[in-house]
């Protein structure tokens, strides 16, 4: 099968104007009651079991054009949902999960996402793995809802048949194939980022240069706000007891995705069980990495990389991010209320206007 092409080199990400001198403490994105900015169109709705929000800077306040764009954007997110949601029985991904081992043709959206997922899986030695779907369901984080903890025999049986190598994709012919009929894929760790990219591409195709797109917390920003200010994206403090901002990051012409263990979890017998499953072991992650944020040109790629680094944890994750020049911010839990930051050198390049390290790009 043809390999997926990789992301753009880092040096192409470092564009004039995206450097910032400081991190701001103001968090307005998706903040209830935040004042609207004149001459910006704001759209919001639901998709993929979460919400989306789009802010656009139009050339003029054409109400008819605004309503038309609203309908177009809703169709874009609906199409991704219908393609990749495991909660929709007749979605394309669920049809593939029921399919046998015979090769089958897939949509361009499906092939694009799976090809990138497989590339990230290889890059991270399987820490990112879309065949984790059966394990997600087993631990109670899939469409069937929460259940008791799985027995060891069932768990090990699923681990034995899990692995990204079970799925083959050919982007040129748009052919998918899985090695086992019981292989079940789950794209929830990459689909929201892809939806962000598709909305952003739709806006650019229609001539909009200034926008901010968010789906389920994954964000892409371009240009500037109507008042000329840079878009500022809040990174949440990974505290399950409440919502507050750890920092707000000015962002232009790039995407930001965050993966963490502090929102989607269950408590069983007094133990917190994360929704993030390590596909290599079959168990939920149990280390002290509370969240990791990744900057990338593609929100789809940032989404997948953030999940992979979260699986790898504070030691392996930081090591891989530094080795692969991934702009990442790690928040490591010291105790329930204290977190330690680790910023990769490339994150510092993009957010602190530091020189590009020798040999990077």
C-alpha positions in Angstrom: 0.0 0.0 0.0 1.2 3.5 -0.8 2.5 5.4 2.3 0.9 8.6 3.4 2.8 11.8 2.8 4.2 13.4 5.9 3.4 16.8 7.4 5.2 19.9 6.1 8.7 20.4 7.5 8.9 22.6 10.6 10.6 25.4 8.9 7.6 25.9 6.7 5.5 26.4 9.8 7.6 29.2 11.1 5.9 32.0 9.1 6.5 35.7 9.5 4.0 37.2 12.0 3.2 34.1 14.0 5.9 34.6 16.7 4.6 35.9 20.0 6.5 37.6 22.8 4.3 36.5 25.7 1.5 34.3 26.8 -1.7 36.1 27.7 -4.0 35.4 30.7 -7.2 36.4 28.9 -9.4 33.5 27.7 -12.4 34.5 25.7 -12.8 31.7 23.2 -16.0 29.8 24.0 -16.3 31.8 27.2 -19.9 32.3 28.1 -21.1 35.8 27.9 -18.0 37.1 26.1 -18.8 40.2 24.1 -19.1 39.8 20.3 -16.6 41.6 18.1 -18.2 43.9 15.5 -17.8 42.7 11.9 -17.3 39.0 12.9 -19.7 36.2 12.0 -20.1 33.6 14.7 -21.5 30.1 14.0 -21.9 27.3 16.4 -23.7 23.9 16.6 -23.3 20.3 17.6 -21.3 17.5 15.9 -19.6 14.3 16.8 -21.1 14.3 20.3 -19.6 17.7 21.0 -19.9 21.3 19.9 -18.2 23.4 17.2 -17.7 27.1 17.0 -16.5 29.2 14.1 -15.6 32.9 14.0 -15.2 34.5 10.5 -14.1 38.0 9.4 -16.2 38.8 6.4 -15.5 41.5 3.8 -19.0 42.9 4.3 -22.0 42.2 6.6 -24.1 40.5 3.9 -26.8 38.8 5.9 -27.8 36.5 3.0 -24.1 35.4 2.6 -23.9 34.8 6.4 -26.9 32.5 6.3 -25.6 30.7 3.3 -22.2 30.1 4.9 -23.8 28.9 8.1 -25.6 26.1 6.2 -22.5 25.2 4.2 -20.4 24.8 7.4 -23.1 22.7 9.0 -23.0 20.4 6.0 -19.2 20.1 6.3 -19.3 19.0 9.9 -22.3 16.8 9.3 -20.4 15.0 6.5 -17.4 14.2 8.7 -19.8 13.0 11.5 -21.7 10.7 9.1 -18.4 9.4 7.9 -16.5 8.8 11.1 -18.9 8.6 14.1 -19.1 5.2 15.8 -22.3 6.4 17.4 -24.2 6.5 14.0 -25.1 2.9 13.0 -25.0 3.5 9.3 -21.9 5.7 9.3 -19.1 4.8 6.9 -16.8 3.8 9.7 -19.4 1.5 11.2 -20.0 -0.1 7.8 -16.3 -0.7 7.5 -16.2 -2.2 11.0 -18.9 -4.7 10.0 -17.1 -5.4 6.7 -15.0 -8.6 6.2 -11.4 -8.8 5.0 -12.2 -8.1 1.4 -10.8 -4.8 0.0 -13.4 -2.1 -0.2 -13.5 1.4 -1.7 -13.8 4.3 0.8 -14.6 8.0 0.6 -11.8 10.5 0.2 -12.4 11.8 3.7 -12.1 8.3 5.2 -9.0 7.5 3.3 -7.3 10.8 4.1 -7.8 10.4 7.8 -6.9 6.7 8.0 -3.7 7.3 5.9 -2.6 10.1 8.3 -3.5 7.9 11.3 -1.3 5.1 10.0 1.5 7.5 9.4 1.3 8.8 13.0 1.0 5.2 14.3 4.3 4.3 12.6 5.9 7.5 13.8 5.0 6.7 17.4 5.6 3.0 17.3 1.9 2.2 17.8 1.2 4.6 20.7 -1.5 6.0 18.3 -3.6 3.2 16.9 -7.1 3.4 15.3 -7.7 -0.3 15.9 -8.2 0.4 19.6 -11.9 0.6 19.1 -12.8 -2.8 20.7 -10.6 -1.9 23.7 -12.3 1.5 24.0 -15.7 -0.3 24.1 -14.5 -2.9 26.5 -13.5 -0.3 29.1 -16.9 1.5 28.7 -16.0 4.5 26.7 -17.6 3.6 23.4 -21.3 3.7 22.2 -22.3 1.0 24.6 -21.5 3.1 27.7 -19.8 2.3 30.9 -19.5 -1.3 32.2 -17.5 -3.1 34.9 -13.8 -3.6 34.5 -12.9 -6.3 31.9 -11.6 -9.6 32.9 -7.9 -10.3 32.1 -8.6 -13.1 29.6 -11.0 -10.9 27.5 -8.6 -8.0 27.7 -5.5 -9.9 26.5 -7.6 -11.6 23.8 -8.4 -8.2 22.3 -4.8 -6.9 22.7 -3.6 -9.9 20.7 -5.7 -8.9 17.7 -5.2 -5.1 18.0 -2.5 -3.3 16.1 -2.4 -0.6 13.4 -0.8 -3.1 11.1 -4.2 -4.8 10.8 -5.4 -2.0 8.5 -4.1 -1.2 5.0 -4.9 1.9 3.1 -4.1 3.0 -0.4 -4.7 6.7 -0.8 -4.3 6.6 -4.6 -6.9 3.9 -5.2 -9.0 4.8 -2.1 -9.0 1.2 -1.1 -9.2 0.0 2.5 -8.6 -3.5 3.8 -8.4 -5.0 7.3 -6.5 -8.3 8.1 -9.2 -9.6 10.5 -13.0 -9.4 10.1 -13.3 -8.6 13.9 -10.9 -5.6 13.6 -12.7 -2.5 14.8 -11.4 1.0 14.1 -12.1 4.2 16.1 -11.2 7.6 14.6 -12.3 9.7 17.6 -8.7 10.8 18.4 -8.3 12.4 14.9 -11.7 13.1 13.4 -12.4 16.3 15.3 -9.1 17.7 14.0 -10.0 16.7 10.5 -13.3 18.4 10.8 -11.5 21.6 11.8 -9.3 21.3 8.7 -12.3 20.7 6.4 -14.1 23.8 7.8 -11.0 25.9 7.5 -10.4 24.7 3.9 -14.1 25.5 3.1 -13.6 29.1 4.4 -10.4 29.6 2.4 -12.1 28.3 -0.7 -14.7 31.0 -0.3 -12.1 33.8 0.2 -12.1 34.2 4.0 -8.6 34.9 5.3 -9.4 35.7 8.9 -11.1 32.9 10.9 -11.0 30.7 14.0 -12.5 27.2 13.9 -13.0 25.0 16.9 -14.4 21.5 17.2 -14.5 19.8 20.5 -11.5 21.8 21.8 -9.3 21.4 18.7 -8.6 24.7 17.0 -7.2 26.3 13.8 -6.8 30.0 13.4 -5.9 32.1 10.3 -5.2 35.8 9.8 -6.5 38.2 12.5 -9.7 39.2 14.2 -11.8 42.1 12.7 -10.2 44.5 15.1 -6.7 43.5 14.0 -5.8 41.6 17.1 -4.3 38.1 16.8 -6.6 35.1 17.8 -5.9 33.9 21.3 -6.6 30.3 22.1 -7.0 29.1 25.7 -5.3 26.0 27.0 -7.3 24.7 29.8 -5.8 23.9 33.2 -6.1 20.1 33.6 -8.2 20.3 36.7 -11.3 18.0 37.0 -12.8 20.1 39.7 -13.5 23.2 37.6 -12.6 25.0 34.4 -9.9 27.6 34.3 -7.2 28.7 31.9 -3.6 27.6 32.2 -2.5 30.0 29.5 -3.8 31.7 26.4 -1.8 31.3 23.2 -1.8 33.8 20.3 -2.2 31.7 17.2 -2.0 32.5 13.5 -2.1 30.2 10.5 -1.6 27.2 12.7 -3.6 24.6 14.6 -3.6 23.6 18.3 -4.9 20.3 19.7 -4.9 19.1 23.4 -5.3 15.7 24.8 -5.8 15.1 28.5 -7.1 12.7 31.2 -9.1 15.2 33.2 -12.5 15.4 31.5 -13.5 12.0 30.2 -12.9 9.4 32.9 -14.8 7.2 35.3 -14.2 6.3 39.0 -14.3 2.7 39.9 -13.5 1.5 43.4 -12.0 4.9 44.1 -9.6 4.8 41.2 -9.7 7.2 38.3 -9.8 5.4 34.9 -8.9 7.5 31.9 -10.6 7.2 28.6 -7.3 7.2 26.8 -6.3 3.5 26.2 -2.7 2.5 25.6 -3.1 0.2 22.6 0.2 -1.5 23.4 -1.1 -2.9 26.8 -4.9 -2.6 26.5 -5.1 -0.7 29.8 -6.1 3.0 30.4 -3.0 5.2 30.8 -2.0 5.5 34.5 0.9 7.9 34.5 0.9 11.5 35.7 0.8 13.3 32.4 -2.3 15.4 32.8 -2.4 17.0 29.3 -0.4 17.6 26.2 -0.9 20.3 23.6 0.5 20.2 20.1 0.9 22.9 17.4 0.9 22.0 13.8 -0.2 23.3 10.4 -2.8 20.5 10.2 -5.3 20.2 13.0 -5.8 16.5 12.1 -2.1 15.8 12.6 -2.0 17.9 15.9 -5.0 15.9 17.2 -3.4 12.5 16.5 0.0 13.6 17.8 -1.5 15.0 21.1 -3.2 11.7 21.7 0.0 9.7 21.0 2.1 11.8 23.3 -0.5 11.5 26.0 -0.3 7.7 25.7 3.5 7.7 25.8 3.5 9.7 29.0 5.9 12.3 30.5 9.2 10.6 29.8 8.6 8.7 26.5 6.4 11.5 25.2 8.8 14.3 25.8 11.7 12.2 24.4 9.8 11.5 21.1 8.5 15.1 20.8 12.1 16.4 21.1 13.5 13.8 18.7 10.8 14.4 16.1 10.7 18.2 16.5 7.1 18.3 17.6 6.0 21.6 19.1 4.4 20.3 22.3 3.5 21.6 25.8 3.3 18.9 28.6 1.5 19.5 31.8 2.6 16.9 34.3 0.6 16.4 37.5 2.6 16.8 40.7 -0.4 16.4 42.9 -4.2 17.2 42.5 -3.6 21.0 42.3 0.0 21.4 41.1 1.3 20.9 37.6 4.8 21.0 36.1 5.3 22.4 32.6 7.6 20.9 29.9 7.9 22.8 26.6 9.8 21.3 23.7 12.4 23.4 22.0 10.2 23.8 18.9 7.2 24.9 21.0 9.5 27.6 22.3 10.4 28.6 18.8 6.8 29.0 17.8 5.6 30.8 21.0 8.5 32.7 22.4 10.3 34.0 19.3 13.4 32.0 20.1 15.9 31.1 17.4 15.3 28.0 15.4 17.5 25.3 16.8 20.4 24.1 14.6 19.5 21.3 12.4 15.7 21.7 12.7 13.5 22.1 9.7 
